[in-house]
Amino acid sequence: MGIRTSDRIAGIPHYEPGLTMAEVMAGYGLTSVVKLASNESPFPPLPEVAAVIDAGLAGLNRYPDGAARDLRDALAVCHGVGRSQVTVGNGSCEIIVHAGVALLDPGSTVVHADPSFAIYPHLAAGAGAVGIAVPLAPDGGHDLDAMAAAVDERTRLVIVCNPNNPTGVYRTADEIERFLGLIPDDLAVLVDEAYYDFVGEPDRGRVAVLARTRPNLLVTRTFSKAYGLCGLRVGYGIGSESWVDALEAVRQPFNTNHLAQIAALESLRHPAAIQARVDEAIAERDRMSAALREMGVPFTPSHGNFILMEPPDPGMDARVLHEALLRGGVIVRDGSALGCPGTLRVTIGAPSENDAFLAALGAVAGIHTHV
């Protein structure tokens, strides 16, 4: 006999993480694998960051700073705002979930793109609200006009993932600003910039500048990707005091742990080293794109640290290709788990990891590669 649960539980989508390296090695009898499935950084934390993490271990018997004051102050300086305009979460994902808790009621709506980050449908289901999933434009980016048209008097939240995951398509700051002009000034808009660091366009970062003064805009970012802190889970949001107050009202005490806070804070002190890693990832993304193009592999040009591709042969099932790559010791993400059946999402790894993927892909598809 089970417990009584909310009727909403049945409607909450189950998030399926990618396969772990240990799972694949055990399942396929391999001694080593390359993991390019979870959009992680191939680099460990910077040495200076590892040092503060090591030093911080001695204080784990104490609660962390529940308000994350030092980290919020540093982020406030970076973005030219006050601490009251900064919120910190257990990854930017937690902040997005907080937005659903704070803003949605039964019968209200949240508008987001589809396919996009898999957590967005959880918000409506968890609150008893209605999710309005707007199909992407033909280029794989957000159809902002259609999203604006989906807004009505019931809408309490709009989410824009930019660049979009899993397609990697970027909408310019001008496009986002135009979109903001199409919707009510008091309608909450969350722009999820988890992959912001990998955008090479000159307007990168301008949407966060808009968030300084637009009361309805919150921009979220993460230390999981470019900073290599996936395992510590820390993200943040920049927005108006009213946005941050709403999120703080539903935030659990001590939601970001001590090691996460000090690691993120130390990471902010080394922008040049972080940028060098980002530059390498972008260069590898360009090299991977050129190799896929040479191999005749269809893919969506990306502004993230990943590429969404199709099988090189139109007659090849993407799931079959995914399985073949696993047998070859290369883990990529099956696009069907991301709302993009018929595709694979490949994270940009270290050069040797990317070479292993290209070689495995070439071997499966019978294509010669120059790696």
N, C-alpha and C positions, 0 to 999 in steps of 0.2 A: 504494500500500500504506500503510495507516494504522498507528497504534501500538496496542499492547495496552492495554486499559483495564479498569477494574473493571466487573464485571457490573452494579454498582449505578448506573452512569452512565445507563443506559437508563431507569431508573425515576425519575430526578430531574426534577421538573417544570421547564419552562422559564419563567422569569419574563418576562412581556411588559410593558415599560414603555409608558406612554402616548405618543401621537404628539407630536413636538416642533413648535414653532411654525414652524420653518424647513421641516419636512417638509410641513406642511399648506399653507403659502404656496406652496411649489414645486409641490405636487401639484394644487392647485386654482386656481392662477394668481391668488393674492390678494396684496395689498400689506401687509395687516395682519390679525391675528387676535387673538382673545381666548382665553387658555388657562385653562380651568377643569376640568382633568382629573387633576391629580396631587397634590391636597391641599396645595399650596404656599401660602405667605403671599403676598399681593399687595404687601406692604411689603418694601423692601430692608432690610439690616441698619441698626440705629440709626446716626446720624452718629458717635457716640463709638466704636461698634464698627468702623465703616469706617475710622476714624482709626488704631485699634490694628492693624488688618489691614495698612493701608498702611505703618505703621512697622515691622511685623514682616517685611516682604518682604526687608529687608536681611539677615536672619539665615537665609535659606533654604538656605544652603550648609552649615548645621549640622543634626545630628539633633535632633528634638524631645525633650522630656523623656519618656522611655519610660513612666514611671510616672504621668505627668500629675499630679504632686503638687499644684501650686497649684490646679488645677481640682477635683481630688478633695477637697482641704481646704475649698474654698469650698462645694462641694456637701454635704460633711459638716456644715458649720455650718448650712446651709439646712435640713437634715433631722434635725439633732440626733443625729448618729451620729459614729463615728470614721472616719478615712480607710480603715481596714481593712474597712469595710462599704460602700465605694463602688467601683464599677468603671466604667471609661469605654471607649467603643468608637467605631468608625467608623460612627456612626449607631447607634441602639438595635437596628437590624437585625443588626449584627455580634454584639452581645451575645446575641441570640436564637440565632444560628448557633453561637456559642461554647457555649451551653447544650446544644445537640444533640451537639456534639463531646465535651463533658466528661461527659455523663450517659448517653448512649445506646450500647448494644452491640447486635450482631446478635441478634435474637430478643426484645429488649425492646420496650416500646411507649411512644408519646407520645400523649397525649389532647389534642385541640383541637377547636374548633367549626368548623362548615362551613355556609355560607361565612364565611370570616374572612380575615385577612391572608395573602396568597398565599405568603409565605415559609415558613409553618409546615410544609406537606407536604415541603419540602426536607429538613427535619431527619431524619426517619425514613429517607427514601430515601438520603441521604448516609451514614448510619450502618449501613445494613442492618437497621434496626429496622422496626417496624410502626407506621404511623400510624393512630390510631383517630379518625376524623372524626365528630363527633357533630352531627347536624342542629340548627339553631337552633330556639328556641321560636317559637311562632306570631307573637310580637311582633317578631321579628327580633333578639332578644338571645340570650345564651347560655342553654342549658337546663342549668343547673348540677346539677340532680338527675340528669339523664341522664349528664352527664359524670362525676359521682361514681360512678355505677353502672358506668361503663365501665372504671374503675380495677380492676386485679387485681395479683397478685404480680409480674407482668412489667413493670408500669408504672414508669417512671423519671422521667417529666416530664409535667406538665399545664400547658397554656398557656391563659390567659384574656385576651382582647383587650377592654379596657374603657375607653372606649366601643368597640364593635365596628366594625371596618372590613371591609366597606363599608356596613353598615346604619346605623351611628351610634347604636345602642341602648346604653343605660347600665344597668349593674347596681349597685345601691347597695352601700355598704360593709357594711351589715348582711347583705346577700345573699352577698357575698364571704366574710365572716367565718363565716357559717353553712356555706357550702360547704367552707371549710377544716376545719370540725369534722366533716365527713363522710368525710374521707380520712385516711390514715395521717400521723402527725406527721413522719415522716422522708421523705415523698414530696415531691420538689421541685415547687414551683408557681411559675410565672412569670406575673405580671400585667403585660401590655403596655399601658401608659398613654400611648401616643404622642399621643393626642388629649385628654389630661387637662385641658389649659389651657382648653378650650372647654366644659367641663361647668359648668352653672350651678347644680347642686344643692349644698345646704349641707354635705353630707358629703364633697365633693370633697377628695381628699388624705388621707383617713383610712386607706386601704389602705396607703399608704406609711408611715404611722405604725405600722401593724401589723407592717410589715417590719423595724422596729427590733428587735423582740424575738422574732418567730416564726422559728425556725431554718430552716424549709423554704420561706420566702417571699422572692421577689425581685420588685421592682417596677422596670420599665424606663420611661424617658422619653427624649424627644428634643429637641434644639435646632432641628430641621428645620422645625417647624410654626409655633408662635407666635413663635419668635425669628428666623425668616427666614434660617436658615443651612443650607438644604438643600444648597447647593453645596459646603459645607465638611465635611459629614458628621460629626456628633458627637452621641452620645447617652450615657446613663449608666444604671446600675442601683443600687438601694439594697436591701441584704439582709444576711443574716447573714455572719459571717466565713467560715463553711464554704462558703456559696454563692459568695462572692467569690473564695475560694481556688481553688475548682474552675474558675472562669472564667479567673482569672489563669494557671492552669497551661496553658491552651491558647491564650492570647492571644499573637498575634505581637508581636515587639518593635516599638516605635514605631508602633503601630496608629492612633493619632490624631495628625494632623500639627500642627505648631506654630501655624499660623494658626487652625486649628479650636479649639485649646485656648485661645488668648488671646482669640479672638472670643467663645467661650462664657463665659469668665471675665468679660469686660467686660459682656456681656449681663446677667449676674447682678447687676451693680451698678446696674441701671436698672429695677427691678421696676415702678415706676409707669408708665413709658413703654411697657413691654411689655404691662402690663395694659390700658392705654388701647387698644392695637391689638387685643387680645383682645376687649375690650368692643365695639369697632366690628365685629369679625367676628361676634360673637354677635347684635348688632343687625341686621346684614345677613342673617344666617341667619334671624332672625325675620321680616324683611321679605320675604325670598325665600319662606319657608314660607307667609306670608299671601298672597303673589301666586299661588303655585301652587294654594293652596286656592281662591282666587277664580276661577282658571282651570279648576277641576275636575280638576286633575292629581293622580293618586294618588301619595303619597310616604310614606316612613317618617320620623316625627319624629326629629330627629337631635340628638345632643349633641357631634358633631364639627364640623369646619370644612367639611362637605360634606353633601349631601342625596342619598339614593337615591330616584329617582322612576321612575314608569312612564309610558308614552306617554299623552297626554290622551285619546286615542281607543282603546278596547279593541281595535279592529280594526287598529290601526297597529302594525307591526313595529318594535321598539325599534332594530333595526339600521338600518332605513330612516330613522328619525328621527335617529339618530346621524349618518348620512351627509348628511342634509339640513342639519343644523346645521354640519357641517364645510364644506359648500359655502357656507354663510352666514358663515363665518369664526369660528365658535365651536367650540372643542375641549372636549368633555366625554368621560367615560370610558364605553365600552361595557360594560354590566354583565356580558355573557357572558364577558369576560376576567377577571372578578372572581368567577365562580361564581354570578352572579345573572342568568341570561339573562332577557330581557324587560324589563330596566331600564337606566337611565343613572345614573351617579354624577356629580353636579355639585359642584365645589369652590366654596366661598364666596370670591368675589374682592372687588375694590374695587367701590364702588357703580356706577361707569360700566360695569365688566365685567359685573356682575350684570344691569344694565339691558339690555346688549347681548344677553345670553343670553335674558332674558325676552321681548325684542322678537323675537328670531329664533325662539324657540319658538312665540310667538303667530302669527308669520307662517307658519310651517310648518303649524301646526295650525288656522289660520284663526280664532284667538281674539283678541279685542281686549284689549290690556293697557294699564294705566295707568302707564306709565313714561315 
